[in-house]
Amino acid sequence: MSDRSSLAHRTSIFVDRHFKYLMVAPAIFILLLIGVFPLIYSLIVSFQNLTMTESDTAFHGLLQYKQLFKDARLWWALAHTAAITAIALPLELVLGYLLALLFLEKMPGRQIFISLIVLPTVLSPIVAGATWRLMFDVRFGPIGQIINFIVGSPTTMLWTVNPNLVYPAIIICEVWQWTPFMFLLLMAALSNVDQSQLEAAELDGASYWRVLRQIIIPAIKPVIAIALLIRGLDLFRIFDIVWALTQGGPGTMTETISLYAYVIGFVQFETSYTAAVAFLVIAILTVVVTWVLRRTELVK
């Protein structure tokens, strides 16, 4: 009995000391099972040679990863993704900031206008893309009709086919849908800026650009960093809007890395090579995120 009592006593002490960890252990296990297991399985698959016609589960070393460096289409897809991100992200930040400044002041119907502005964000990207494809339609789209009215003569603008117009079409749709996200974050950040500092700068006769550079940006810098990080990662995996608008066309001109991975994985069924592409993207995003977090001092 003494041994059992001692064991029970030690068990009770262990439970008391580690109770909080025991409570979250099942949730952590499930998250690891859902998140880590597919990652490990994909890593294993990337060292095999699984295709539509072959089920070779033998170890093939770095065969798939060597193929990455020979795949020009892959690197063009990465370049297309980077180009969309580099253009859309600053536009969303600037437009979101301007909207935040506009609605920071009290005005009649402010809540109603904010609700209307935020509406695009709650739409599914595939729905947003399909809607803009209809708006860009040559025969029935309102954008073409408005341009014809302004120009004064019929003008054919093939937004989703013309190589000179496909990127503007994608950028317009993307910025329209996700600028409200930036707007909400920046408006919340601006509302918490120390008003006494702004008033003191105004009394000293400081210009707006100086106030922006020395007071506003330092105050909202963490929010800007988080907003850019979230939207940057989301833009890097852009799929729905591009698929709805152009399906990567004309040809592969607007094919992003997500579209390319979809094609080789679910159309051509190059399973092992798709896993290698996925890990290339993971490696790139890990490096970028780590660099951003260190630069913005969000992590020490």
N, C-alpha and C positions, 0 to 999 in steps of 0.2 A: 504493500500500500504506500509505503514511503516513497518508492521509486515512481509509482504512478502519480502521487501527489506532487513530487518534484518536477516530473515531466509536465504535468498540467500547469504548474506554477510558471515554468519557463515558457510554455506555450502562451500563457496569458500575458506575460511580460512582452513577449515578441509581438503579439497581436496589438497590444496597447501602443507599443513604440512605432509600429509600422502600419497602423490602421489605415491612415490616409493613402498609403501606397497600395495596400491590399484592395481598397475600394476602387481605385482607378486602374488596377492591373487588368481586369477583363476588357475594359474599353481600349487600353493601350495594345493589348494582344490582338484585338479585332482590327484595329487600325494598322498594325504591323502586318497582319495576315493579308489585309486588303491592299495595302500599299507596297509592302516590301516583297511579298511573294511574286506578284507579276513582274516586278523589276528584276528579281533574281532569275525568274524563268525566262524572261526576254534576253537576259545576258547569256544564259545557257544556249538559247536558240540561235543567238548571233554567232556562235562558234560552230554551228552545224550547217547543213545545206538543205534546208527545207524549201521546196518550190512546188509549183502546181503539178509537176510530173514526177518529182522525187521526194522521198521521205527518208533522206539520209540523216540519221541522228548521230553519226560518228563525229568525232572531234576533228574539225578542219582548221584549227588554229585561227590565224588572222586573215583567212581567205576573204571573208565579207568586208572586213575593214580595209584591206588593200584595194578592193573594188571601189571604195568610196572616193579615193583619190583619182580614179580614172573616169569617174562619172561626171561629165561636164554638166549634164542636166541637173544633177543634185546641187552643184555650186551655183548654177544660174537660179535655181529655186531659192537658195539661201540669199542670193543677191536681190531677187525680187522682194523677198520678205523684208530684208533690211531696208530697201528703198521705201516701201510702204510705211514701215515703222518710222524711218527718219523724217518723212514728210508729215504723216498724220499726227504723230505724237506732239511735236511743237505747236502745230495748229490747234490741237485740242487744248493744250495748256494755255496758250494765249487767248483763245476765244473763251475758254472757261473762266479765265481771270477777268476778262472784260465784262462778261455776264455777271460775275460775282460782284464786281465794283458797281455795276448798274443796279443790282437788286439789294445791295447792302443798305442803301438808304430806304427809309419808309416811303411807300407810295400806295395810292389806291389800287386795290386788286392785286397786291403783291403776291399773296399766297396762291391765287388762281393762276397767275402768270408762271410762277415757279412750278406748279403742278403740271401745266401744259408743256413747259420746257423739258421736264424730266420724263415725259411720256415715251420718247424714243428709246430710252435706256431699258424700259421694262419689256420692250418687244424682243422676240427671238431674232438673232442675227439673220437667220435664213428668211424670216418674214420680211425683215427690213430690206435685205438684198432683193427679194422678189418684188417688193413694192417699188423700189427704185428702178428695177429693170422695166417695169411697166411705165414708170414716169419718163424713162429715157427712150421709150418706144418711138420709132420714127413716125408712124402714122397716127397713133392715138395718144401718145405721151404729151402731157401738158408742157414739159420743158421745151420740146421741139416747137410747139405751137407758140409759146411765149417768144422764143428766139426768132421765129418767122415774123411775128408781129413787130418786134423791135427792128429787125433788119428791113422789113417791108417787102420781102420776096421769099419764096419757098427755099429753104435751106435744109439739105439732107445731112444730118449729123448722126453717124452710126456709133453711138457712144460705147457699145459693148463689142464692137467689131473693129473699128478704126484703131490702129496701133497708137495714134496720137491722142486718142480720147479715152482709152480704157483705164489708164491709171487715174486721170482726173475723176472718172466715174466712181472708181473704187474709193478714192480719197474722200470725195463728197459724201458718199454713203456712210463711210466709217466715221468721219468727223461729225456728221449729222447725228448719228446714233450715240456716240460716246463723249461728245463735248459736255452734255449735261452731267455726266459722272464727275468730270473735272470741276465743273461749276459748283456742284454741291460740296465737294471737299474743300475747295478754295474759299467758298463763301463762309463755311464754318470756321476755317482758319483765320480769315480776315476779320470776322466778328470778334475774335479773341485777341487781336492786336491791341497793345496798350494805347488807349486813346490819348493819355496825357503826353506821351512822347510825340504823337502826331500833332497835337495842339501846340506843344513847345516848338516843334520844327516849323509849324506854320507861322508862329509869332516871330521866329528868327528869320523868316523870309526864305527858307530853304525851298528850292525848286522841287517839283513833283518827282523828277527822276532821281534826285538825291535822296528824297524821303523813301522812294521805292528801293533804292540800292542799299541804304544804310539802316533803315528801320523795318520796312515791310518784309522784304525778302528774308533777312535774317530771322524774323519772327515766325514766318511760315515755311521756312526751309525744310523742316522735317516732314511736313504735310506734302510739300511739293515733291520731295524725294519718294515718299511712299506712293503718291499718285502716279508719278512717272514710272516707278518700278512695276506697279500693278498693271497699268495700261501698256507699258512696254512688253511685259511678258504676254499679255493678252494679244497684242498686235503680232508678236512673233509667231503665235500659233493660229493666226487668222485663217479661217477656212470657209465658214458659212457664207459670208458676204461675197467673197470672190467666187465661190461655187455658184451662187445664185445669179450673179451678174455675168460672169464670163466663162465659168468652168475652166479657168486657167488659160483661156484663149485671148486673142487669136493664136493658134498653135499652142505654144507653151510660154507665151510672152508674159502672162500674169500668174503663172503657176508658182504658188508659194510652197514652202517646205512641207506644210501640212497636206496640201493637195498632192504633192509628189509622193509623200508617204502613203496616202490613201490609194493612189493609182497603183503603185508597185506592191502594196500589201493586199488590197482587196479587189483589184482588177487583174493584175498580172500574177498575184499570189506568190511573190518572191518573199516568203515569210522570214527567212534568216537575214536576208539583206535589209528588209524593213526594220528588223530589230537592231541591226548595226546602225542604220540611219537614225533611229530613235535615240541610241546612246550617243551618237555624235551631237545631236541637238541638246541632249541632257548635259553633255560636257560643255558645250558652248554657253548654255544658259547658266550653268553653275559658275563658270568663270566670270560672266557678266554680272550676275547678281552679287557675287562675292566682292567684285571690284566696286560696284555701286554702293554696297553697304559700308565698305571701308571708307570710301571717299566721302560719304555723307555722315560718317561717324554714328550711324544707327546701331552698329555693333562695335564693341571694343576688342 
